[in-house]
């Protein structure tokens, strides 16, 4: 019973060869106390990129305006080249995601936010939620759980999205839009 309260050991998480390199470019638009990427950085689960030009050209970049959806077919690319999140305020994001962002841009399939700021809003994920979802979808469940364990609402995100995450993770790329339609109607994040 008490085992459920123990957080996973995250001390060596970023060092293992089986865990993709996680990077974040922070636009520093949010309250630093509420910034999920700052917490991930504090626990050394992500590496901070100092400029957009530092994004590796072959890394997968989570960009909600991308025409291509992240799928399990991206697993090897994520494992080999890494995963980049763009940390910005949703209120100021309109211009950011339209920039010419280096890397291989992918959007996440529609999911519900579990964080208190955007709770229940489709597509309005925090940086931690986006990274965790991307890791789950590409078959890296352990580091995703470690990321979410750092937040009180981490389990909420998983429970809100349990069915979509399972189905998305098992689906091939062409099947994703149909699954999004099944779960969320015509709404796309």
N, C-alpha and C positions, 0 to 999 in steps of 0.2 A: 504494500500500500504506500509506504513512504518512498519507494523507489521512483515513483512518478514525479516527485518533487525535485529530484536531483537533475541538475542541468547537464547536458552532454559535455564531455571534456573538449574544450575548444582550443586548448593550449597549443597543440601541434597541427591544427587543422590546415593552415595555409602551407605547411611544409611538405605534406604528403604528395607523392607523385600522382595519386589517383584523384586529387582535388584540383579542379580548374583554377587558374589564376583569376582572381576577382579584382576588378579595378573600378574606380569611381572618379568621374570628373564632377566637382562641386561648383555650382554657380553661386553658392553662398547667398541665397535669397530667403532662406527660412530661418526661423528662430533656432539658434544653435542648440538650445536645450531640447528641442523637439526633432532635430535632424537625425534621421536614422543612419545615414551614412557616417556621420561623426561617431556614433556609437560603434558601428562596425569597424571603423578605423581605430578607435580606442582599443578594441579587442584584437586588433591586427588580423581581421578577417578580410579586409580589402586594402588595396594599395591606392593611394590618392594620386591622381594625375594632375600635374601642374598646369597643363594647357590642353586644349582640344587637339593640337598638333601632336601631342604625345600618345594619342590613341593609336595602338598598333593597327596597321592597315588590314591585317588579317584576323583581328579579334571581332567577336560578335558584340555589337552595340545594341542595347535595348532602346528602341526608339518607337514610341507609340504611333508615329505617322508613317512608318515603313509599310510598303505594300506587301512585303513578305512576312509571314508569321513563323515564329520560332517553333520548331518541332523536334521530335526525337531524332530526326535525320540530321540535326545540327550537333549531335552529341560529340562526335569526333573533333569537329571544328572548335567547339567550346573547350573540350579537354586539352586540345593541342595549343590553341591560340589565346584562350581566355575569354572572359565575359566582362563587358563594360556597362556600367549604369551611369546615366546622366542625372545628377541630383539637382533638382530645381523646384521652385514653387509651382504648383499647378496653376495658380492665379497669374503667373508670369510666363507660362510655358509656350504660349502660342508662337512666338518668334524663334524660340530656342530649337524646337524640334524640326523646324523648317530649314535650319542651317545645313550647309554641306558638311555633314559630320563624317569624319574618316571612319574606316572600319566597315564591317559587313552588318548593315542595319537590319534588325528584325523587330517586329512588334510581338508582344505577348498576346495570346488569345484572350478574350474577355474573361475577367475575373472580378470578384467583388473585394473592395478594400475592407480589411479588418481593423485598420488603425483608427483611433478615435477621431482624427481630424476629418477623414473622408469615409467613415464607416458605412458600408453597404452600397457605396457608389461604384458602379461598374467602371472599371478601367482606371480609377484614381488611386493607384497603389503607391505606397511609400517606396523609397529606394530599396529598403530591406525586403519588402514584400515582392518587389519586382525581381530582385536577385534570387530570392528563395524560390519563387515560381519558376524562373528560368532554369534553375538547378534541378528542380523536381521534374520539369518537362523533358530535360535532357538526361535524366537518369542519375542524378547526383543527390539522392535524398538526405544522406547524412549531413553534408555541409548546409543544406537548406534548413534542416531541423536545428542545427547549431545557430544559424543566423536568427531564426524565429524565436529561439529560446531566450534571446536577450531582451525580448519585449513582452510586456504583460499581455498584449493582444495577439501574440504569435499563434497561439492555439486557436484563437477566434478566426484568424485568417484561414488556417487550415480547415477548420470545421465549416466555415461558410463556403469554401471552394472544394470540398472533398471530392464530390462526384465529378465536377468539371476537370479538376487536376488529374484524377485517375484516367478519365477518358481521353483528355488531351495528350497525356504522357504515352498512351498506348496507340494513338492515332498517327497515321502518316499525314504529311503536309496537305494533300488534297482533301482530306476528310475534316480538317479543322473548321472550315467555315460552316459546314453543316452542323457540326457539334455546337459551335457558338450559337447558331440559330436555334437549335434544340434547347439549349440552356437559357439563353438570354433574348430570344427573339431577334429582331433585325438590328438591335443596338450593338454597336461595335466600339466599346470603350470611349 
